[in-house]
Structures are given as C-alpha cells and as structure tokens.
Amino acid sequence: MSLAQKDRSEAPNRDRPWLIRTYAGHSTAAASNALYRANLAKGQTGLSVAFDLPTQTGYDSDHVLARGEVGKVGVPVGHLGDMRALFDQIPLEQMNTSMTINATAPWLLSLYIAVAEEQGADVSKLQGTVQNDLIKEYLSRGTYICPPAPSLKMIADVAEYCYQNVPKWNPMNVCSYHLQEAGATPEQELAFALATAQAVLDELKPRVPAEDFPAMVGRISFFVNAGIRFVTEMCKMRAFVDLWDEICRTRYGVEDPKFRRFRYGVQVNSLGLTEQQPENNVYRILIEMLAVTLSKKARARAVQLPAWNEALGLPRPWDQQWSMRMQQILAYETDLLEYGDLFDGNPVVDAKVEALKEGARAELATLEGMGGAVASIEYMKSRLVDSNAERLNRIEAGETVVVGVNKWTEGEPSPLQTEDGGIMTVDPAVEAEQIARLYAWRASRDDAAVAAALEGLRAAARDGTNIMPASIKAARAGVTTGEWAEEMRKAYGTYRGPTGVSASMSNKTDGLDDLREAVNAASDQLGRRLKFVVGKPGLDGHSNGAEQIAFRARDCGMDITYDGIRLTPQELVQSAQRDSAHVIGLSILSGSHLPLVEDTLAQLRAAGLENVPVVVGGIIPEEDANMLLDMGVSKVYTPKNFELNSIMKDIVELAKTNTSV
C-alpha cells in the first residue's frame, strides 16, 4: 500500500454538510431565476425564495396596497406564468427549495407543484419547505391574512396534503427567527416556537390514522435565528433538541427517535447587522453561523446567511457570494465535519442548556394554562414588545456593547461601499412592467376555466374540505395570487393582530424625567396633551421599530395613536385628522418609502394638514433620505439613530412648530 493510499484509508469519515442557501429574490421572476442559476453554479446546494410583500399578503401587483412594494423585498409571483419563469431551467425534482411564505403558503405550494408537473417531475419526489407559520406572523412579521382558527386549518391542510402526496416535503417551518428579531429572549423563543408546533400537531392529530401520526410529526421542521451571544445560541439549539424530543415522546407518544429529531434551518440574525461600520457585520455573521454548526447534536440542516450590507439595503450578487463562500470554507476546508459533538459532557454547556430548558418549560406551562398558542397571541405579543424595549434600553444605556454603534464609533470609511452605495436598487420601472405582464396574463387565460376554479375554491372553503386540491386546480387554470387570497378573505374573514403597545404607561420610565417635563411643557403650550400618530403605511409588517417608538413616546407622556400595520396613506391621514395629530411618524422598512411618503404628504395637503410635521424611519439610503427631506419630511431616521430619547426630543420640538391645530 502506498503512503497516499494509506493516508486515504485512515482519513476520518466526514458528515454531509448542511444545505447551503442564500435567501434571494427581487424585481421579477426572470431576474430572480438568473440569480438562482448563478448561485447554483457557484456551489449553492438549495434554493431559498424571498417573495415580495404583495405576494406574501395575497394581493396582485396592481392592487392599491401593492403600490411601491412590487419586487422590493422579494420576487412577485402573481400566477403560474411567474412561477414557471422563476424556475426556468431548474429541475424541481432534483432541487431542495425553501419558500418563505405563510399566509399564501397553500397557494404558492400549489403553483410550485403545477410547475413541477409541467416539467414532468414526479411530485412525490419533490423536496423542500414552505414556512407556513401564521402564529409568528401575528406576533412579529405581520404578513397574515385570515384569523387564527382558519389559518391553523389551512396549515393543517398543507401538512395533510403533503403527507399523502408530497411525502418528502416539509409542510411547515415553525419559525422562531422573527420572534428573536421582535425581541424574544432565548427562553421565549424556545417556548413560543414549541407552543406553535404543539398547536399545529394538535390540529393535525385527528386528521390522520394513529399509526401514521408519528411520521407526520417527523415532517414538522423549524426555522430559527442565531444571534451574537454565541454560547447562549449554541446552548439554545441543544435545548431545542432536548425539548422537542421530550414533547414528541410525552405529549404525542412518538417512539421512533427518527421522528423525534429536531430538524431545522437557520438564518443568522439580520437584526444585529449595523448600518454603522457595516464591514463589521462579516464577523458577526461568521460567529453566529458557528453557533448552529459547531455542535453536531444540534447542527442545522440548512443554513442561509445574510450579506454584510443588509442593514443598508438589498445585497448585490457579489455580496451574496461572499456569504456563501463563508459557509463553503467552514464545511469543506475545515475539519469540523470529521468529529462527533464537541460539547457533550461539558459542564458549562450542560448547565446553560438545563437553565434554558427550565425557563422555556415555565413559559410553556403559562401558555398551556392560557389555552395554548392561539389563545395566547395577545399575551405573547405584549411579552415580545416588553423584551424588545429592555433590549434597546440596554443598548442605549451602553450596558450591551455594539461595536461601532455605542462604542468605538470612530472608524475609516468602508471601501466596500462603492459608487453604487454598496447595495442593489430595484428599478422603479419594474412595478409597471410586472403589472403589464399581469394584465397580459389575465387577457390570455380561459375565463370559463378560471371561473370554475374559483367556484371550486369557494366550495372547498365553504365545506371545510382540504383547500390544496382546489388550489392546485386553480393554479393550473390561471387564477392569480390576489384572486386566490380574496376567496380566502371572503370565506374566513381578515384579521388585525394585537400591537403589543397598551395605552398604559410601563414601568420602564427611569431616565425619562427630563423628557416627561419637556412633553408636559409642550402640551401646556399646545393647549392639550401632545398627540403623536405612529403609522405603518403599505404592506411592510416589520413593526418592531414602530412599536418601540410608540412605546417610548407613551412612556414619555405623549398621547399616542398606533393602530398597527398595513394601513393605507389615506387611512393614516384620516387618523391624523380625527385625532388632531401634532406630529406623524411613519415606519417603512420594505424600501417603498418614496412612493408611500409622497402619497401620504399629498393626502395631508389635500386634507389641509400640510403643517403637521412628518418624520420617517426605515432602511433608507442617504440619497433617498435627502429626497424625502426635499418632499417636506421633517426628519428621517435610519438604524444608526438607535437613541430613542433623541428621537423623542425631536418630536417634542417639532410638535411646537405645528400651526394646523
């Protein structure tokens, strides 16, 4: 035997690497398809599809609420033609596709199945995931449509259909990712996600024969967040593994360890990425990836990493490639996958895992006592808003160090931010072009087939039968995303989730005495309590910033109005008029700030409220911020403006300039 042969024979066995993905999609189906095929050629091993907000919330691109949102945070998919273009030249039978879609998950999966059939794929061999977690949407992300009960029913419809027809497909990702972004502590993230999984399994259990239920349990997967507290996050994942195994055994009687396995994908924490010194984000992303890969016992099955510049805007293809290379270097250049678990028997790790499990079990018991996850939505939302307020307070006070933000803020300009601003921008013409394609699609389809398919959807919704077969027929017939969702709205109604911001002042008023005095003085000058209307126009459901602004303004003594997400500019102006607002605050994180603010300002002028100061917050490039100021916006805030008390001072001063009331 040669030395080379001996070395090969003694080489350790390597575990298979996790699925390597990037979360991608923008502008159009054709542009996103080109990006997917380029990333696959660079070594990506699975797809993760980002859909735009109209698609996520069930509106066609020409709907009034879709204005400014088309193609911004993901790809618009309005019908079978769009889905066909999205996966052109990508053999779906050979692909593992994750679709981050919730309220319209039955519909997008139906379109995916219809395209796979057109490709000649064996549908039973399709592999991938639809997120399909509406409970976290009510708590953190906001892309829900229907109330909890029918939403839970549709989640179960997808799971039941997949079990029978697409057995390798994960019909639900219980998503704690956005819970952490909304402020969840590790214990809350564990408990709220596991309670959601229990709610879904309780809904599913009567639908399948008892002997098949363990295999159904085995198809439930999770999608989690990994933050910067690397040791805690790694221990959190080990706690997830233990608690899920415990729940599957004791609550559901699952004996086969294979069906009790905690299977999860991860995106590391985009919330922690900073606009200031954005090159530091590369280190944050790497450290956070280690938390979900180092422990073999709790290693992610799929990893997608944000790009270094996502606090600035949409990443470019090179930025996504850089994040993908980070995964590939860890998986293929290091020896990580040659060893067993590195942390088994470690007393520090074991103690932390047990502490997390104890805290999560206590929170789970509280939720169970309230009737489970669905009955506890308002409670969980308020807990998240409180936890997020505490997190921001620690950053603002300097107790939590964020490098480049509240410590070591002096630095050199980033050479990565080139003449394009270091980000990709979506051409405003994309929206009009997408609408033109939508009109052409409607004009070319068989109207009688569409009408029959819609009637089938109505009947399925009315009769309570599984919505998937009728949805797949509708997809084949040419029904659009907005038409499908409208049938669900008619059948089940719509829902407005709790804001988590009560009218009562919290106990977090330490350090606010000077601000409270300033608010009182301004209120005396104005002749009544300073009124601040906070709103989220458009479809963006990332409400964390708006909630924290409203929370702090309330604790400073202002009279606030915050009615939650997804309001039209007209509704916000009506609210400002009804409540005689002294200042209006708009929060927009989807990139649609220019058209939405322009519309809001025009409607304020039409209502005679042009003298009400307007402030805007969001992920807003400097050039766009200047355009907003030129339009008449008084102040623009981006993630670098993390000191909420400074914002409160601005609002007090602006209120004094309001001559409209």
C-alpha positions in Angstrom: 0.0 0.0 0.0 1.4 3.4 -1.0 1.6 6.2 1.6 -1.1 8.1 -0.4 -3.4 5.0 -0.2 -2.6 4.6 3.5 -3.5 8.3 4.2 -6.8 7.9 2.3 -7.7 4.8 4.1 -7.1 6.4 7.5 -8.9 9.7 6.7 -11.8 10.2 9.0 -15.4 9.9 7.7 -16.9 13.3 7.2 -20.5 14.2 7.9 -22.5 15.5 5.0 -22.6 19.3 5.0 -25.8 21.2 5.6 -27.7 22.6 2.7 -26.0 25.9 1.6 -28.5 28.5 0.7 -28.9 32.3 0.2 -32.2 34.0 0.8 -32.9 35.6 -2.6 -35.5 37.0 -4.9 -36.1 40.5 -6.3 -37.6 42.6 -9.1 -39.0 39.9 -11.4 -39.3 36.2 -11.8 -36.8 36.3 -14.7 -34.2 38.3 -12.8 -34.6 36.1 -9.8 -34.2 33.0 -11.9 -30.9 34.3 -13.3 -29.7 34.9 -9.8 -30.7 31.4 -8.6 -29.0 29.7 -11.5 -25.8 31.8 -11.0 -25.8 30.9 -7.3 -26.3 27.3 -8.0 -23.4 27.4 -10.4 -21.3 28.9 -7.6 -21.9 25.9 -5.3 -25.2 26.7 -3.6 -26.9 23.4 -2.9 -30.5 24.6 -2.2 -32.8 27.5 -3.0 -34.5 29.9 -0.6 -37.1 32.1 -2.2 -37.9 35.5 -0.9 -41.3 36.7 -2.1 -42.4 40.4 -2.3 -44.9 41.7 0.1 -48.0 41.7 -2.2 -47.3 38.0 -2.9 -46.9 37.3 0.9 -50.1 39.1 1.8 -52.2 37.9 -1.1 -52.5 40.9 -3.4 -51.9 41.2 -7.1 -49.3 43.7 -8.3 -52.0 46.2 -9.4 -53.8 46.4 -6.0 -53.7 49.8 -4.3 -51.9 48.3 -1.3 -49.2 46.9 -3.6 -48.1 50.4 -4.8 -44.4 50.8 -4.2 -44.0 47.3 -2.9 -43.7 45.2 -6.1 -40.4 43.3 -6.3 -38.8 45.2 -3.4 -38.2 42.7 -0.7 -38.6 39.6 -2.9 -39.9 38.3 -6.2 -43.5 39.0 -7.3 -45.3 35.7 -8.1 -48.8 36.5 -9.3 -49.7 33.4 -11.3 -48.5 30.2 -12.9 -46.6 32.1 -15.5 -44.5 33.9 -12.9 -43.7 30.6 -11.1 -42.8 29.0 -14.4 -40.3 31.8 -15.2 -38.9 31.7 -11.6 -37.8 28.1 -12.0 -37.0 28.0 -15.7 -34.2 25.6 -16.4 -34.1 24.5 -12.8 -35.2 20.8 -12.5 -37.5 20.9 -9.5 -37.4 17.1 -9.0 -33.6 17.5 -8.2 -33.9 20.7 -6.2 -34.4 21.4 -2.5 -36.4 24.6 -2.3 -37.4 26.6 0.7 -40.2 29.1 0.3 -40.5 31.8 2.9 -44.3 32.1 2.6 -47.0 31.9 5.2 -50.5 33.3 4.6 -50.4 32.3 1.0 -48.4 29.1 1.5 -51.1 26.8 0.2 -51.3 28.9 -3.0 -47.5 29.2 -3.6 -47.0 25.5 -3.0 -49.9 24.8 -5.5 -48.1 26.9 -8.1 -44.8 25.1 -7.4 -46.5 21.7 -7.8 -48.2 22.8 -11.0 -44.8 23.9 -12.5 -43.2 20.7 -11.3 -45.9 18.7 -13.2 -45.3 20.8 -16.3 -41.6 19.9 -16.0 -42.6 16.2 -15.9 -41.4 15.8 -12.3 -42.6 13.0 -10.1 -44.4 15.2 -7.5 -43.9 12.6 -4.8 -40.1 13.2 -5.1 -40.2 17.0 -4.5 -38.1 18.1 -1.6 -38.3 21.4 0.2 -40.2 23.5 2.7 -43.0 26.1 3.0 -42.7 28.2 6.1 -46.5 28.2 6.7 -46.3 29.5 10.3 -49.1 32.1 10.8 -48.8 32.3 14.6 -45.4 34.0 14.4 -46.8 36.3 11.7 -49.4 37.6 14.3 -46.5 38.2 16.7 -43.7 39.6 14.7 -43.7 39.7 10.9 -47.3 40.8 10.0 -47.9 39.0 6.7 -51.1 37.3 7.8 -54.5 37.5 6.2 -57.1 35.4 8.0 -57.9 34.9 11.7 -56.0 32.3 13.7 -58.5 29.4 13.6 -58.9 29.2 9.7 -55.2 29.9 9.3 -54.4 26.9 11.5 -56.8 24.9 9.5 -55.0 25.8 6.3 -51.6 25.0 7.8 -53.0 21.6 8.6 -54.5 21.3 5.0 -51.0 21.7 3.6 -49.5 19.2 6.0 -52.1 16.6 5.4 -51.9 17.0 1.6 -48.1 16.8 1.6 -48.1 13.7 3.8 -50.4 11.9 1.3 -48.9 13.3 -1.9 -45.5 15.0 -1.4 -44.1 12.9 1.4 -40.5 14.4 1.3 -41.8 17.9 1.6 -41.7 19.8 4.9 -45.2 21.3 5.1 -44.3 23.7 7.9 -41.3 25.5 9.3 -42.1 26.6 12.9 -40.4 29.9 12.6 -38.8 31.4 15.7 -36.5 33.5 13.6 -38.7 36.6 13.6 -39.5 36.1 17.3 -35.9 36.8 18.2 -36.0 39.8 15.8 -39.1 41.1 17.7 -37.2 40.9 21.0 -37.7 37.4 22.3 -35.4 36.1 25.0 -33.9 32.6 24.3 -36.5 31.2 26.7 -39.4 32.9 25.0 -38.0 31.9 21.6 -38.0 28.3 22.7 -41.4 28.3 24.3 -43.3 30.3 21.8 -42.0 28.2 18.9 -42.7 24.9 20.6 -46.2 26.1 21.6 -46.8 26.9 17.9 -45.7 23.4 16.9 -48.0 21.9 19.5 -50.9 23.9 18.2 -50.3 22.6 14.7 -49.9 19.0 15.8 -53.0 19.1 17.9 -54.9 20.3 14.8 -53.4 17.6 12.7 -53.8 14.6 15.0 -57.5 13.9 14.3 -56.8 14.1 10.5 -54.5 11.0 10.2 -54.7 7.4 11.3 -52.9 6.9 14.7 -50.3 4.7 13.2 -49.4 7.4 10.7 -49.2 10.3 13.1 -45.5 9.8 14.2 -44.4 10.1 10.6 -46.5 13.3 10.3 -44.7 14.6 13.4 -41.4 13.8 11.7 -42.2 16.1 8.8 -42.5 19.2 11.1 -39.4 21.3 10.8 -38.2 24.6 12.4 -36.5 27.8 11.2 -34.5 29.6 13.8 -32.4 32.6 14.5 -28.8 32.6 15.7 -27.8 35.8 17.5 -24.4 37.2 18.5 -24.4 35.7 22.0 -22.7 32.6 20.5 -22.5 30.3 23.6 -26.1 31.0 24.5 -27.3 30.5 21.0 -25.5 27.2 20.7 -27.0 26.1 24.0 -30.4 27.2 22.9 -30.2 24.9 19.9 -29.2 21.9 22.2 -32.2 22.9 24.4 -34.5 22.9 21.3 -33.3 19.3 20.5 -34.0 18.1 24.0 -37.3 19.8 24.5 -38.7 18.7 21.1 -37.7 15.1 21.8 -39.4 15.4 25.2 -42.6 16.8 23.7 -42.8 14.2 20.9 -42.4 11.4 23.5 -44.5 12.6 26.3 -47.3 14.6 24.6 -47.6 12.7 21.4 -46.2 9.2 22.2 -43.8 9.1 19.3 -41.4 6.2 20.0 -39.2 6.2 16.9 -36.2 8.5 17.5 -36.1 9.3 13.8 -39.5 11.0 14.0 -38.5 12.9 17.2 -35.5 14.5 15.5 -35.3 18.3 15.7 -34.8 19.3 12.1 -34.1 23.0 11.5 -32.8 25.5 9.1 -31.4 28.8 10.1 -30.7 32.3 9.0 -28.4 34.2 11.4 -29.5 37.4 12.9 -30.2 40.2 10.4 -31.5 42.4 13.3 -27.9 42.6 14.7 -26.4 43.9 11.5 -25.4 47.5 11.7 -25.6 50.4 9.3 -22.6 51.9 11.1 -19.2 50.3 10.1 -21.1 47.7 8.1 -17.9 45.7 7.3 -18.0 44.5 11.0 -21.1 42.5 10.0 -18.9 39.9 8.3 -17.5 38.9 11.7 -21.0 38.9 13.3 -22.3 36.6 10.5 -19.4 34.2 10.9 -19.7 34.0 14.7 -23.4 33.5 14.5 -23.0 30.7 11.9 -20.7 28.8 14.3 -23.5 28.7 16.9 -25.6 26.5 14.6 -22.8 24.4 13.1 -20.2 23.5 15.8 -22.5 21.2 17.9 -23.1 18.0 15.9 -26.0 17.2 18.2 -27.8 20.4 17.3 -26.4 21.2 13.8 -28.6 23.0 11.3 -29.8 21.0 8.3 -29.8 24.2 6.1 -28.0 27.5 6.6 -28.6 30.8 4.8 -26.6 33.8 5.8 -27.4 37.5 5.3 -24.9 39.7 3.5 -22.7 42.2 5.2 -24.7 45.1 3.8 -28.4 44.1 4.5 -28.7 47.0 7.1 -28.1 49.3 4.1 -30.4 47.7 1.5 -30.6 44.8 -1.0 -27.3 42.9 -1.3 -25.7 42.6 -4.7 -24.8 39.2 -6.2 -21.2 39.5 -5.1 -22.3 40.2 -1.5 -24.4 37.0 -1.5 -21.5 35.1 -3.0 -19.2 36.3 -0.2 -21.7 35.0 2.4 -22.0 31.7 0.6 -18.2 31.3 0.5 -18.2 31.6 4.3 -20.3 28.5 4.5 -18.3 26.6 2.0 -15.0 27.3 3.7 -16.3 26.1 7.0 -18.0 23.0 5.5 -15.2 21.9 3.1 -11.9 23.5 4.2 -12.0 22.9 7.9 -12.2 19.6 9.8 -15.4 20.4 11.6 -17.4 17.6 9.9 -14.9 14.9 10.8 -15.7 14.9 14.5 -18.5 14.0 16.9 -20.2 16.5 19.1 -17.6 18.9 20.6 -19.7 19.8 23.6 -21.1 16.6 25.0 -20.2 16.3 28.7 -19.1 20.0 29.0 -20.4 21.1 32.5 -20.7 24.8 31.5 -22.8 23.9 28.4 -24.9 21.3 30.2 -25.7 23.8 33.0 -26.7 26.5 30.5 -28.8 24.1 28.4 -30.7 23.0 31.6 -31.3 26.6 32.6 -32.7 27.4 29.2 -35.0 24.4 29.3 -36.2 25.2 32.7 -37.1 28.7 31.7 -38.8 27.5 28.5 -40.8 24.9 30.3 -42.1 27.6 32.7 -43.2 29.8 29.8 -44.8 26.8 28.0 -46.7 26.0 31.2 -48.0 29.6 31.2 -49.1 29.3 27.6 -50.7 25.9 28.2 -52.6 27.4 31.2 -54.0 30.1 28.9 -55.2 27.6 26.3 -52.2 27.2 24.1 -50.5 29.3 21.4 -53.6 30.5 19.6 -55.3 31.7 22.7 -52.1 33.4 23.9 -51.3 35.5 20.9 -52.0 38.8 22.7 -50.0 37.8 25.7 -47.0 36.6 23.6 -47.1 39.8 21.6 -47.0 42.0 24.7 -44.1 40.0 26.1 -42.1 40.4 22.9 -42.7 44.2 22.9 -41.6 44.4 26.5 -38.5 42.3 25.9 -37.5 44.3 22.9 -37.9 47.5 24.9 -35.5 46.1 27.5 -33.0 45.1 24.8 -33.0 48.6 23.3 -32.7 50.2 26.7 -29.6 48.2 27.4 -28.0 49.3 24.1 -29.0 52.9 24.6 -27.5 52.8 28.2 -24.3 51.2 26.9 -24.9 48.1 29.0 -25.0 46.0 25.9 -22.0 46.9 23.7 -22.5 47.1 19.9 -19.1 47.8 18.3 -19.3 50.8 16.0 -22.7 51.8 17.3 -22.4 52.7 21.0 -18.7 52.1 21.5 -15.6 52.6 19.2 -17.7 54.7 16.9 -14.8 56.4 15.2 -13.6 54.5 12.1 -12.4 54.6 8.5 -14.9 54.8 5.6 -15.7 51.4 4.3 -14.1 50.7 0.9 -16.8 48.1 0.3 -19.4 50.9 -0.2 -18.6 51.7 -3.8 -20.1 54.2 -6.2 -23.4 52.2 -6.2 -23.7 52.9 -2.5 -22.8 49.3 -1.6 -26.3 47.9 -2.4 -28.5 46.9 -5.2 -31.6 49.0 -6.0 -34.7 47.9 -7.8 -35.6 49.8 -10.9 -38.9 51.7 -10.3 -40.0 50.6 -13.8 -40.2 47.0 -12.5 -43.6 47.6 -11.0 -45.2 48.9 -14.2 -43.7 46.1 -16.2 -45.0 43.5 -13.7 -48.5 45.0 -13.8 -48.3 44.9 -17.7 -47.4 41.2 -17.6 -50.3 40.6 -15.1 -52.8 42.3 -17.5 -51.5 40.2 -20.4 -51.8 37.0 -18.3 -55.4 37.8 -17.4 -56.3 38.6 -21.0 -54.8 35.3 -22.3 -56.3 32.8 -19.9 -59.6 30.8 -20.3 -62.1 32.8 -18.3 -64.5 29.9 -18.0 -61.8 27.7 -16.6 -60.9 30.4 -14.1 -64.5 30.9 -13.0 -64.9 27.2 -12.5 -61.7 27.0 -10.5 -62.7 29.9 -8.3 -66.0 28.2 -7.6 -64.1 25.1 -6.6 -62.1 27.2 -4.2 -65.3 28.7 -2.7 -66.8 25.3 -2.3 -63.8 23.9 -0.6 -63.6 26.8 1.8 -67.3 26.7 2.5 -67.4 22.9 3.1 -64.3 22.8 5.2 -62.5 20.3 2.9 -58.8 20.4 2.3 -58.0 23.6 0.3 -55.0 22.1 -1.5 -56.6 20.1 -4.4 -58.8 23.1 -5.3 -55.8 25.4 -5.1 -53.8 23.2 -7.5 -56.6 23.2 -10.0 -56.9 27.0 -9.7 -53.1 27.3 -10.3 -53.4 25.2 -13.4 -56.4 27.3 -14.6 -54.5 30.6 -14.4 -56.0 32.1 -11.2 -53.9 34.9 -9.7 -52.5 35.3 -6.2 -54.9 38.1 -5.4 -57.9 36.1 -6.6 -57.0 33.1 -4.6 -56.4 35.2 -1.4 -59.7 37.1 -2.0 -61.6 33.8 -1.9 -59.9 33.1 1.5 -60.8 36.5 2.7 -64.4 36.1 1.7 -64.6 32.7 3.3 -62.7 33.2 6.5 -62.5 37.0 7.0 -59.5 39.1 7.8 -57.6 39.8 11.0 -55.8 42.6 12.6 -53.3 41.4 15.2 -52.5 42.9 18.6 -49.9 45.7 18.6 -48.5 44.8 22.0 -48.5 48.5 22.9 -51.0 49.3 25.6 -52.3 52.7 26.4 -51.0 52.4 30.0 -47.5 53.6 30.8 -45.0 50.9 31.5 -42.6 50.7 34.5 -39.6 51.5 32.2 -39.6 55.2 32.8 -36.2 55.5 34.5 -34.1 58.3 32.9 -37.2 59.9 31.2 -37.8 62.6 33.8 -36.4 65.4 31.6 -38.3 64.2 28.6 -41.5 63.9 30.5 -41.1 67.5 31.7 -40.5 68.6 28.1 -43.6 66.8 26.9 -45.7 68.4 29.7 -44.3 71.9 28.9 -45.1 71.4 25.2 -48.5 70.1 26.0 -49.2 73.2 28.0 -48.1 75.4 25.1 -50.3 73.4 22.7 -53.3 73.6 24.9 -53.7 69.8 25.2 -51.6 66.7 25.5 -49.1 66.3 22.7 -50.6 63.9 20.2 -48.3 61.6 18.2 -49.7 59.4 15.5 -47.5 56.5 14.6 -48.3 54.5 11.4 -47.0 51.9 9.1 -48.3 52.5 5.5 -48.0 49.8 2.9 -47.6 46.1 3.4 -44.4 46.1 5.5 -45.2 44.1 8.6 -41.8 44.6 10.4 -43.4 46.5 13.2 -40.6 46.3 15.9 -39.4 49.9 15.2 -42.9 51.4 15.2 -43.8 49.6 18.4 -40.7 50.8 20.2 -41.2 54.4 19.1 -44.8 54.3 20.2 -43.8 52.5 23.5 -41.2 55.2 24.3 -43.4 58.1 23.3 -46.1 56.8 25.6 -43.7 56.4 28.5 -42.5 60.0 27.9 -46.1 61.1 28.4 -47.3 61.7 24.9 -50.8 60.7 23.8 -50.1 58.2 21.1 -52.2 56.5 18.4 -50.7 53.3 17.0 -53.1 51.1 15.1 -50.7 48.6 13.9 -49.6 47.5 10.4 -50.8 47.6 6.8 -52.6 50.9 6.6 -53.1 52.9 3.5 -51.8 56.5 3.4 -55.5 57.6 3.3 -56.3 55.7 6.5 -53.3 57.3 8.2 -54.3 60.8 7.2 -57.8 60.1 8.4 -56.4 59.0 11.7 -54.3 62.2 12.0 -57.3 64.3 11.1 -59.6 62.5 13.6 -57.1 62.7 16.4 -55.7 66.2 15.7 -52.1 64.9 15.4 -49.3 67.3 16.4 -46.7 65.0 14.7 -47.0 62.0 12.4 -44.4 59.2 12.4 -44.2 56.7 9.5 -42.2 53.5 9.7 -41.3 51.7 6.4 -38.7 49.0 6.1 -39.5 47.5 2.8 -37.9 50.0 0.5 -41.2 51.6 -0.6 -40.6 54.8 1.4 -40.5 57.2 -1.5 -43.9 56.4 -3.1 -45.7 55.8 0.2 -44.4 59.0 1.8 -45.1 61.0 -1.4 -48.7 59.7 -1.3 -49.1 60.5 2.4 -47.8 64.0 2.1 -50.1 64.7 -0.9 -53.1 63.5 1.0 -52.2 65.6 4.1 -52.1 68.6 1.8 -55.5 67.7 0.4 -56.9 67.4 3.9 -55.5 70.8 4.9 -52.9 69.2 7.2 -49.7 70.2 5.4 -48.4 71.9 8.5 -48.4 68.7 10.5 -44.7 67.7 10.8 -43.9 64.2 9.4 -41.0 62.0 10.5 -40.0 58.8 8.7 -37.9 55.8 9.8 -36.7 52.8 8.0 -33.8 51.3 6.0 -33.4 54.4 3.8 -30.3 55.1 1.7 -28.8 58.6 2.2 -29.8 59.7 -1.3 -33.4 58.7 -0.6 -33.3 60.4 2.8 -32.4 63.7 1.0 -35.3 63.2 -1.4 -37.7 62.7 1.5 -36.5 65.9 3.1 -36.9 67.8 -0.1 -40.5 66.4 -0.3 -41.2 68.1 3.1 -40.4 65.4 5.6 -39.1 67.0 8.8 -36.8 64.2 10.0 -35.5 60.9 8.6 -34.3 58.2 10.9 -32.3 55.0 9.9 -30.9 52.2 12.0 -28.0 54.3 13.0 -30.4 56.5 15.0 -30.7 54.0 17.8 -31.1 56.6 20.6 -34.8 56.7 21.1 -34.6 59.6 23.6 -33.0 61.8 20.9 -35.9 61.0 18.6 -38.4 61.9 21.4 -36.7 65.3 21.8 -37.1 65.9 18.1 -40.8 65.1 18.2 -41.4 67.4 21.1 -39.7 70.3 19.3 -41.5 69.5 16.0 -44.9 69.5 17.8 -44.3 73.1 18.8 -44.0 74.1 15.1 -47.4 72.6 14.2 -49.6 75.5 13.2 -52.5 73.4 11.9 -54.2 72.9 15.3 
